[in-house]
Amino acid sequence: MPKMKTHRGAKARFKVTGSGKLMRRHQGKNHLLQKKSSGRKRRLANEAEVTGGDRDRALRLLGKR
């Protein structure tokens, strides 16, 4: 059976850290930024951890499981 190919969309959206956490970007930071406060935009700039069933699904798309 051939190897599984990495899902290219998932590869662009997720990053696996050295400790094995799966990180993602926050939504809402691409456009319509003028009405959002600077604190909100700063908070959205940080990465967040993917948890729960979403984590399992994303790892499968990345070929890590």
MMTF fields as JSON, N, C-alpha, C and O atoms, coordinates in Angstrom:
{
  "mmtfVersion": "1.0.0",
  "mmtfProducer": "UNKNOWN",
  "numBonds": 259,
  "numAtoms": 260,
  "numGroups": 65,
  "numChains": 1,
  "numModels": 1,
  "chainsPerModel": [1],
  "groupsPerChain": [65],
  "chainIdList": ["A"],
  "bondAtomList": [4, 2, 8, 6, 12, 10, 16, 14, 20, 18, 24, 22, 28, 26, 32, 30, 36, 34, 40, 38, 44, 42, 48, 46, 52, 50, 56, 54, 60, 58, 64, 62, 68, 66, 72, 70, 76, 74, 80, 78, 84, 82, 88, 86, 92, 90, 96, 94, 100, 98, 104, 102, 108, 106, 112, 110, 116, 114, 120, 118, 124, 122, 128, 126, 132, 130, 136, 134, 140, 138, 144, 142, 148, 146, 152, 150, 156, 154, 160, 158, 164, 162, 168, 166, 172, 170, 176, 174, 180, 178, 184, 182, 188, 186, 192, 190, 196, 194, 200, 198, 204, 202, 208, 206, 212, 210, 216, 214, 220, 218, 224, 222, 228, 226, 232, 230, 236, 234, 240, 238, 244, 242, 248, 246, 252, 250, 256, 254],
  "bondOrderList": [1, 1, 1, 1, 1, 1, 1, 1, 1, 1, 1, 1, 1, 1, 1, 1, 1, 1, 1, 1, 1, 1, 1, 1, 1, 1, 1, 1, 1, 1, 1, 1, 1, 1, 1, 1, 1, 1, 1, 1, 1, 1, 1, 1, 1, 1, 1, 1, 1, 1, 1, 1, 1, 1, 1, 1, 1, 1, 1, 1, 1, 1, 1, 1],
  "groupList": [{"groupName": "MET", "atomNameList": ["N", "CA", "C", "O"], "elementList": ["N", "C", "C", "O"], "formalChargeList": [0, 0, 0, 0], "bondAtomList": [1, 0, 2, 1, 3, 2], "bondOrderList": [1, 1, 2], "singleLetterCode": "M", "chemCompType": "L-PEPTIDE LINKING"}, {"groupName": "PRO", "atomNameList": ["N", "CA", "C", "O"], "elementList": ["N", "C", "C", "O"], "formalChargeList": [0, 0, 0, 0], "bondAtomList": [1, 0, 2, 1, 3, 2], "bondOrderList": [1, 1, 2], "singleLetterCode": "P", "chemCompType": "L-PEPTIDE LINKING"}, {"groupName": "LYS", "atomNameList": ["N", "CA", "C", "O"], "elementList": ["N", "C", "C", "O"], "formalChargeList": [0, 0, 0, 0], "bondAtomList": [1, 0, 2, 1, 3, 2], "bondOrderList": [1, 1, 2], "singleLetterCode": "K", "chemCompType": "L-PEPTIDE LINKING"}, {"groupName": "THR", "atomNameList": ["N", "CA", "C", "O"], "elementList": ["N", "C", "C", "O"], "formalChargeList": [0, 0, 0, 0], "bondAtomList": [1, 0, 2, 1, 3, 2], "bondOrderList": [1, 1, 2], "singleLetterCode": "T", "chemCompType": "L-PEPTIDE LINKING"}, {"groupName": "HIS", "atomNameList": ["N", "CA", "C", "O"], "elementList": ["N", "C", "C", "O"], "formalChargeList": [0, 0, 0, 0], "bondAtomList": [1, 0, 2, 1, 3, 2], "bondOrderList": [1, 1, 2], "singleLetterCode": "H", "chemCompType": "L-PEPTIDE LINKING"}, {"groupName": "ARG", "atomNameList": ["N", "CA", "C", "O"], "elementList": ["N", "C", "C", "O"], "formalChargeList": [0, 0, 0, 0], "bondAtomList": [1, 0, 2, 1, 3, 2], "bondOrderList": [1, 1, 2], "singleLetterCode": "R", "chemCompType": "L-PEPTIDE LINKING"}, {"groupName": "GLY", "atomNameList": ["N", "CA", "C", "O"], "elementList": ["N", "C", "C", "O"], "formalChargeList": [0, 0, 0, 0], "bondAtomList": [1, 0, 2, 1, 3, 2], "bondOrderList": [1, 1, 2], "singleLetterCode": "G", "chemCompType": "PEPTIDE LINKING"}, {"groupName": "ALA", "atomNameList": ["N", "CA", "C", "O"], "elementList": ["N", "C", "C", "O"], "formalChargeList": [0, 0, 0, 0], "bondAtomList": [1, 0, 2, 1, 3, 2], "bondOrderList": [1, 1, 2], "singleLetterCode": "A", "chemCompType": "L-PEPTIDE LINKING"}, {"groupName": "PHE", "atomNameList": ["N", "CA", "C", "O"], "elementList": ["N", "C", "C", "O"], "formalChargeList": [0, 0, 0, 0], "bondAtomList": [1, 0, 2, 1, 3, 2], "bondOrderList": [1, 1, 2], "singleLetterCode": "F", "chemCompType": "L-PEPTIDE LINKING"}, {"groupName": "VAL", "atomNameList": ["N", "CA", "C", "O"], "elementList": ["N", "C", "C", "O"], "formalChargeList": [0, 0, 0, 0], "bondAtomList": [1, 0, 2, 1, 3, 2], "bondOrderList": [1, 1, 2], "singleLetterCode": "V", "chemCompType": "L-PEPTIDE LINKING"}, {"groupName": "SER", "atomNameList": ["N", "CA", "C", "O"], "elementList": ["N", "C", "C", "O"], "formalChargeList": [0, 0, 0, 0], "bondAtomList": [1, 0, 2, 1, 3, 2], "bondOrderList": [1, 1, 2], "singleLetterCode": "S", "chemCompType": "L-PEPTIDE LINKING"}, {"groupName": "LEU", "atomNameList": ["N", "CA", "C", "O"], "elementList": ["N", "C", "C", "O"], "formalChargeList": [0, 0, 0, 0], "bondAtomList": [1, 0, 2, 1, 3, 2], "bondOrderList": [1, 1, 2], "singleLetterCode": "L", "chemCompType": "L-PEPTIDE LINKING"}, {"groupName": "GLN", "atomNameList": ["N", "CA", "C", "O"], "elementList": ["N", "C", "C", "O"], "formalChargeList": [0, 0, 0, 0], "bondAtomList": [1, 0, 2, 1, 3, 2], "bondOrderList": [1, 1, 2], "singleLetterCode": "Q", "chemCompType": "L-PEPTIDE LINKING"}, {"groupName": "ASN", "atomNameList": ["N", "CA", "C", "O"], "elementList": ["N", "C", "C", "O"], "formalChargeList": [0, 0, 0, 0], "bondAtomList": [1, 0, 2, 1, 3, 2], "bondOrderList": [1, 1, 2], "singleLetterCode": "N", "chemCompType": "L-PEPTIDE LINKING"}, {"groupName": "GLU", "atomNameList": ["N", "CA", "C", "O"], "elementList": ["N", "C", "C", "O"], "formalChargeList": [0, 0, 0, 0], "bondAtomList": [1, 0, 2, 1, 3, 2], "bondOrderList": [1, 1, 2], "singleLetterCode": "E", "chemCompType": "L-PEPTIDE LINKING"}, {"groupName": "ASP", "atomNameList": ["N", "CA", "C", "O"], "elementList": ["N", "C", "C", "O"], "formalChargeList": [0, 0, 0, 0], "bondAtomList": [1, 0, 2, 1, 3, 2], "bondOrderList": [1, 1, 2], "singleLetterCode": "D", "chemCompType": "L-PEPTIDE LINKING"}],
  "groupTypeList": [0, 1, 2, 0, 2, 3, 4, 5, 6, 7, 2, 7, 5, 8, 2, 9, 3, 6, 10, 6, 2, 11, 0, 5, 5, 4, 12, 6, 2, 13, 4, 11, 11, 12, 2, 2, 10, 10, 6, 5, 2, 5, 5, 11, 7, 13, 14, 7, 14, 9, 3, 6, 6, 15, 5, 15, 5, 7, 11, 5, 11, 11, 6, 2, 5],
  "groupIdList": [1, 2, 3, 4, 5, 6, 7, 8, 9, 10, 11, 12, 13, 14, 15, 16, 17, 18, 19, 20, 21, 22, 23, 24, 25, 26, 27, 28, 29, 30, 31, 32, 33, 34, 35, 36, 37, 38, 39, 40, 41, 42, 43, 44, 45, 46, 47, 48, 49, 50, 51, 52, 53, 54, 55, 56, 57, 58, 59, 60, 61, 62, 63, 64, 65],
  "secStructList": [7, 7, 7, 7, 7, 7, 7, 2, 2, 2, 2, 2, 2, 7, 3, 3, 7, 6, 6, 1, 7, 3, 3, 3, 7, 7, 1, 1, 7, 1, 1, 7, 7, 6, 6, 1, 7, 2, 2, 2, 2, 2, 2, 2, 2, 1, 7, 3, 3, 7, 7, 2, 2, 2, 2, 2, 2, 2, 2, 2, 2, 2, 6, 7, 7],
  "xCoordList": [0.85, 0.0, 0.903, 1.884, 0.574, 1.44, 1.333, 0.395, 2.315, 2.305, 1.148, 0.701, 0.667, -0.37, 0.266, 1.346, -0.396, 0.107, -0.386, -1.505, 0.46, 0.085, -0.981, -0.886, -1.996, -3.02, -2.404, -2.053, -2.273, -1.515, -2.193, -1.513, -3.519, -4.214, -3.938, -3.765, -3.897, -3.604, -2.157, -1.857, -1.265, 0.141, 0.33, 1.174, -0.462, -0.352, -0.969, -0.573, -1.934, -2.692, -2.193, -2.404, -1.538, -1.154, 0.352, 1.046, 0.848, 2.268, 2.398, 1.735, 3.241, 3.475, 4.724, 5.775, 4.602, 5.727, 6.646, 6.331, 7.763, 8.702, 8.137, 8.491, 7.254, 6.659, 5.435, 4.841, 5.05, 3.946, 2.615, 1.612, 2.584, 1.344, 1.065, 1.983, -0.216, -0.629, -1.138, -2.102, -0.489, -0.831, -1.566, -1.346, -2.451, -3.23, -3.297, -2.963, -3.734, -3.949, -5.369, -6.248, -5.591, -6.944, -7.656, -7.022, -8.965, -9.746, -10.026, -9.983, -10.311, -10.7, -9.562, -9.71, -8.427, -7.276, -6.905, -5.804, -7.778, -7.433, -7.95, -7.228, -9.182, -9.725, -10.729, -11.032, -11.245, -12.139, -11.473, -12.093, -10.196, -9.426, -9.592, -9.245, -10.118, -10.185, -11.109, -10.838, -12.192, -13.157, -12.743, -13.367, -11.72, -11.272, -10.224, -9.392, -10.285, -9.35, -7.947, -7.77, -6.958, -5.57, -5.288, -4.523, -5.898, -5.705, -6.268, -5.671, -7.423, -8.048, -7.189, -6.996, -6.677, -5.836, -4.535, -4.037, -3.996, -2.771, -3.022, -2.189, -4.161, -4.506, -4.728, -4.345, -5.347, -5.602, -4.319, -4.293, -3.246, -1.988, -1.279, -0.481, -1.565, -0.928, -1.501, -2.643, -0.717, -1.201, -1.97, -1.737, -2.882, -3.672, -3.445, -3.071, -3.675, -3.49, -4.773, -5.867, -4.651, -5.787, -6.024, -5.088, -7.267, -7.57, -8.72, -9.397, -8.923, -10.07, -10.028, -8.962, -11.219, -11.344, -10.753, -10.312, -10.74, -10.138, -8.652, -8.104, -8.006, -6.573, -6.319, -5.403, -7.135, -6.968, -7.158, -6.407, -8.163, -8.454, -7.319, -6.907, -6.823, -5.734, -4.454, -3.746, -4.149, -2.948, -3.036, -2.031, -4.225, -4.408, -4.165, -3.562, -4.634, -4.405, -2.93, -2.452, -2.216, -0.778, 0.053, 1.258, -0.577, 0.152, 0.939, 1.89, 0.552, 1.277, 0.673, 1.24, -0.473, -1.108, -1.573, -2.132],
  "yCoordList": [-1.176, 0.0, 1.249, 1.301, 2.251, 3.433, 4.288, 4.164, 5.15, 6.06, 7.042, 7.36, 7.519, 8.55, 9.891, 10.217, 10.66, 11.996, 12.979, 12.86, 13.947, 15.007, 15.877, 16.205, 16.252, 17.178, 18.571, 19.133, 19.13, 20.372, 21.556, 22.458, 21.556, 22.632, 22.578, 23.613, 21.366, 21.209, 21.585, 22.157, 21.263, 21.6, 23.109, 23.591, 23.861, 25.315, 25.932, 27.024, 25.25, 25.845, 25.466, 26.219, 24.323, 23.839, 23.674, 23.458, 23.782, 23.605, 22.728, 22.976, 21.713, 20.841, 21.338, 21.514, 21.564, 22.051, 20.889, 19.729, 21.206, 20.171, 19.246, 18.069, 19.776, 18.941, 18.178, 17.402, 18.392, 17.635, 18.367, 17.809, 19.612, 20.385, 20.769, 20.911, 20.937, 21.351, 22.781, 23.053, 23.699, 25.113, 25.579, 25.069, 26.57, 27.136, 28.647, 29.18, 29.329, 30.775, 31.053, 30.199, 32.248, 32.668, 33.166, 33.662, 33.032, 33.591, 35.062, 35.486, 35.835, 37.221, 38.217, 39.349, 37.837, 38.741, 39.083, 39.579, 38.837, 39.051, 40.36, 41.042, 40.721, 41.956, 42.543, 41.932, 43.728, 44.486, 44.74, 44.589, 45.129, 45.298, 46.686, 46.892, 47.643, 49.02, 49.136, 49.92, 48.369, 48.47, 47.659, 47.786, 46.84, 46.02, 46.783, 47.501, 46.613, 47.335, 46.763, 45.62, 47.579, 47.134, 45.956, 45.058, 45.955, 44.824, 43.539, 42.471, 43.648, 42.471, 41.935, 40.726, 42.848, 42.427, 41.8, 40.835, 42.353, 41.803, 40.391, 39.5, 40.199, 38.879, 37.858, 36.695, 38.301, 37.406, 37.021, 36.021, 37.809, 37.532, 36.313, 35.673, 35.985, 34.83, 33.533, 33.493, 32.477, 31.174, 30.518, 30.819, 29.626, 28.883, 27.396, 26.965, 26.621, 25.177, 24.531, 24.931, 23.546, 22.766, 21.651, 20.939, 21.492, 20.501, 19.603, 19.873, 18.532, 17.654, 16.861, 16.49, 16.609, 15.82, 16.508, 15.851, 17.85, 18.584, 18.268, 18.182, 18.095, 17.782, 16.427, 16.287, 15.438, 14.102, 14.143, 13.512, 14.888, 14.971, 15.671, 15.229, 16.752, 17.494, 16.682, 16.71, 15.955, 15.117, 14.022, 13.669, 13.486, 12.452, 13.046, 12.397, 14.283, 14.931, 15.218, 15.205, 15.476, 15.758, 14.483, 14.551, 13.323, 12.06, 11.747, 10.967, 12.349, 12.126, 10.99, 10.595, 10.45, 9.335, 8.284, 7.27],
  "zCoordList": [0.0, 0.0, 0.0, 0.742, -0.827, -0.899, 0.355, 1.142, 0.515, 1.659, 1.531, 0.429, 2.69, 2.693, 2.344, 2.837, 1.504, 1.186, 2.244, 2.741, 2.581, 3.502, 2.854, 1.671, 3.627, 3.143, 3.093, 4.13, 1.889, 1.726, 2.424, 2.912, 2.472, 3.185, 4.673, 5.317, 5.225, 6.65, 6.94, 7.988, 6.016, 6.214, 6.299, 7.055, 5.515, 5.524, 6.771, 7.179, 7.383, 8.481, 9.868, 10.819, 10.005, 11.327, 11.437, 10.443, 12.675, 12.947, 14.191, 15.198, 14.126, 15.267, 15.985, 15.369, 17.298, 18.084, 18.45, 18.184, 19.052, 19.461, 20.517, 20.573, 21.361, 22.411, 21.908, 22.656, 20.635, 20.055, 20.04, 19.595, 20.521, 20.458, 19.015, 18.207, 18.705, 17.367, 17.467, 18.183, 16.748, 16.849, 15.589, 14.491, 15.788, 14.686, 14.857, 15.915, 13.803, 13.868, 14.344, 14.227, 14.878, 15.225, 13.977, 13.046, 13.964, 12.872, 13.165, 14.32, 12.127, 12.315, 12.219, 12.678, 11.636, 11.577, 10.132, 9.893, 9.176, 7.774, 7.201, 6.472, 7.516, 6.946, 7.925, 8.95, 7.613, 8.506, 9.852, 10.905, 9.799, 11.035, 11.639, 12.802, 10.872, 11.351, 12.561, 13.471, 12.582, 13.682, 14.906, 15.96, 14.794, 15.925, 16.733, 16.179, 18.04, 18.904, 18.74, 18.319, 19.08, 18.94, 19.867, 19.514, 21.042, 21.962, 21.406, 21.547, 20.77, 20.163, 19.019, 18.891, 18.187, 17.061, 17.564, 16.983, 18.639, 19.218, 19.765, 19.601, 20.407, 20.952, 19.829, 19.955, 18.736, 17.603, 16.874, 16.157, 17.05, 16.356, 16.946, 16.262, 18.218, 18.855, 18.326, 17.866, 18.389, 17.978, 19.117, 20.288, 18.771, 19.753, 19.537, 18.446, 20.581, 20.48, 19.974, 20.372, 19.109, 18.63, 19.642, 20.007, 20.1, 21.136, 20.695, 19.703, 21.451, 21.255, 19.969, 19.476, 19.432, 18.217, 17.01, 16.067, 17.034, 15.923, 15.815, 14.716, 16.966, 16.986, 16.32, 15.509, 16.668, 16.085, 14.571, 13.828, 14.122, 12.689, 11.945, 10.872, 12.513, 11.867, 11.81, 10.804, 12.885, 12.895, 11.845, 11.228, 11.64, 10.619, 9.234, 8.38, 9.005, 7.708, 7.477, 6.342, 8.566, 8.447, 8.341, 8.098, 8.52, 8.442, 9.687, 9.644, 10.809, 12.068, 12.876, 13.895, 12.442, 13.151, 12.19, 12.606]
}
